Amino acid sequence: MEQLLKEIKLLSEKEPKTLEQMALKLSEEVGETSQAVLSYVEASGSKYKQLGIEDVKEECIDVILVALAMFYKLSENDKELHELISKKLDKWGSKISL
């Protein structure tokens, strides 16, 4: 995983999009994930796209990559990334345990 994060960080440094453009790109990728899910579950009006579970997975990865690239635009500190992920996981876990 660390090697993947290094590669994402390296590519993020070369990314010409501004933070605002990346935020819009993230919204676009989230929308594509939603479309893939709707097609996969054969929601009304979405079946014609014929997208499957692999499409959903790929769109999820696109969301993760753009989000990580945005993080690396703001901070190159992997320790901070790990700390924030741990903090958010703890918060998420506490809500699920209720």
C-alpha positions in Angstrom: 0.0 0.0 0.0 2.8 2.4 0.8 4.2 2.0 -2.7 0.8 2.8 -4.2 0.6 5.9 -2.0 4.0 7.0 -3.2 2.9 6.6 -6.8 -0.3 8.6 -6.2 1.7 11.3 -4.5 4.1 11.5 -7.4 1.3 11.7 -10.0 -0.5 14.3 -7.8 2.6 16.6 -8.0 2.3 16.5 -11.8 -1.4 17.0 -11.8 -2.1 20.4 -13.5 -5.7 20.8 -12.2 -6.3 23.4 -9.5 -7.8 22.3 -6.1 -11.1 23.7 -7.3 -11.0 21.7 -10.6 -10.1 18.6 -8.7 -13.0 19.1 -6.3 -15.3 19.3 -9.4 -13.6 16.2 -10.8 -14.3 14.4 -7.5 -17.9 15.3 -7.8 -18.0 14.0 -11.3 -16.4 10.7 -10.3 -18.9 10.3 -7.4 -21.7 10.9 -9.9 -20.3 8.2 -12.2 -20.1 5.8 -9.2 -23.8 6.5 -8.5 -24.7 5.9 -12.1 -22.8 2.6 -12.1 -24.6 1.5 -8.9 -28.0 2.4 -10.3 -27.3 0.5 -13.4 -25.9 -2.5 -11.5 -29.0 -2.8 -9.3 -31.2 -2.2 -12.4 -32.9 0.9 -11.1 -35.7 2.3 -13.2 -34.3 4.3 -16.1 -30.7 3.1 -15.6 -30.8 -0.5 -16.8 -29.9 0.5 -20.4 -26.4 1.3 -19.4 -25.8 -2.3 -18.5 -23.0 -1.6 -16.0 -21.9 -4.4 -13.7 -20.2 -4.8 -10.4 -16.8 -4.4 -12.0 -17.8 -1.0 -13.3 -18.9 0.0 -9.8 -15.6 -1.1 -8.3 -13.6 0.9 -11.0 -15.6 4.0 -10.3 -15.0 3.6 -6.5 -11.3 3.5 -7.3 -11.5 6.7 -9.4 -13.1 8.4 -6.4 -10.4 7.2 -4.1 -7.6 8.3 -6.5 -9.0 11.8 -7.0 -9.6 12.2 -3.3 -6.1 11.1 -2.4 -4.7 13.4 -5.1 -6.6 16.3 -3.6 -5.2 15.4 -0.1 -1.7 15.4 -1.6 -2.3 18.8 -3.1 -2.9 20.0 0.4 -0.3 18.0 2.3 2.5 15.7 1.3 2.7 14.2 4.9 1.9 10.5 4.9 1.9 10.5 8.7 -0.9 13.1 8.6 -2.8 11.0 6.1 -2.5 7.9 8.4 -3.5 9.9 11.5 -6.6 11.4 9.8 -7.7 8.0 8.4 -7.3 6.4 11.9 -9.3 9.3 13.5 -12.1 8.9 10.9 -12.1 5.1 11.2 -12.5 5.5 15.0 -15.3 7.9 14.6 -17.0 5.6 12.0 -16.5 2.6 14.2 -18.1 4.4 17.2 -21.2 5.2 15.2 -21.6 1.7 13.9 -21.2 0.3 17.4 -24.2 2.3 18.8 
